[in-house]
Amino acid sequence: MVTVLASQDTLSVSCVRLYLQCALVADDCAFETVACEFIAQALTVYEDHITLAREQLRAFELIVASLHATCNLSSANYEALATKITQYSAQLPRKNEQASMVLKCAHLFWHPCQEDGKRVRECLQRSLRITDSMKDAPSKQIPLFLDILEATPEVTLKYLVGLSALIRDHLDTMEHGLMRKEGEVRYRAIESYMEAMDTCDVPSSPSSRYEAK
């Protein structure tokens, strides 16, 4: 029945949501095989029946959030699903959406089932490359750059400093207006937070955990 409904454009995302809700219930009950099957069905609906860009984005966000919410998958199954979902981000039609979704996927690899700092950094760097390639849409670059900076408490100081400098350069060349003002406010807030963290004596920071891997 769900498969039949999935073929209707107006119901495809609802079917993805239904499969994912079932997956989370199965995961809560520690029925790993069942949970993985429901997630696989959600991915099948996403691949075969969702073609509108807006619906693809909605479904993708649901899939990422649902996988991240699981807690009883084996490391192998979780990694396989996280990798497959991350690959889908490259198929989204707009570059800003690709960058945003790759950024969301970075969180999939820092999870009780899968703590992989290397994969997190790869997602962040990929998101950064996509964002930096959007030369024809500078107004969309800054929010995405700031999203990346806000999402990187775990990576090295060198990476953060480089990204911060890149954002500052883009802000300086951006036309004056509301978008630049909002970007500068966010940038100053992040910069203040980084300075505050730099003065704190934290013996086991997320950054040190990544660098140790």
C-alpha positions, 0 to 999 in steps of 0.5 A: 500500500505504501509503495502504491501511495509513493508513486503519487507525487503529492504523497511521496514525501509522506511515504518517506516519513512513514518509513522513517518513523517505522525505522525509528520505532524498530530501532528503539526496539533494537530490531536492527534488521527491520530498522535498516529495511525501513530506511532502505525502503525510504531511500527507494522512494526517494530515488524512484519517486521524488523528482521535484527539487523542493520535495527532494530537499524535504525528504533528504532532510528527513532521511538525514535527521532520522538516521542520526536519531538511531541508536541501536544500529551496528557500526557497519550498517550505520556507516553504510547508510550514512555513506549512501545518504551522503552520496545523494547530496551531490544529486540535489539540483542546486549547489547551495542545497548540495553544500547545505546537505553535505554539511548536515551529513557531516553530523552523521559521522560523529554519532555513537554508532560512528565517530569518524573525525576524518569523514566529518572533515571530508564532508566539511571540506566538500561543503566548503568547496561547493560553496566557494564555487558559487561565484555567481551567487555571493549572497548565498555564499556567506550564510553557507560559509557561516553555517560551516564555521558554526558546525565545526567545533570538532576540527583543527584550529588551523582549519577554523582560522583559514575558514574564518579568514575566507569569510572575512575576505568575502564579507569585505567585498560583499555589497552593503545591505541587509545580507552583509549586515546579517553576515557580519553579526553572525561572524562577530558572534562566532569570532567572539565564541572562538576567542572565548574558547581559546582562553579556556583551559579545556583538557579534552576538547572535541578538536583534540579528539579529532586530531588524535585519530 
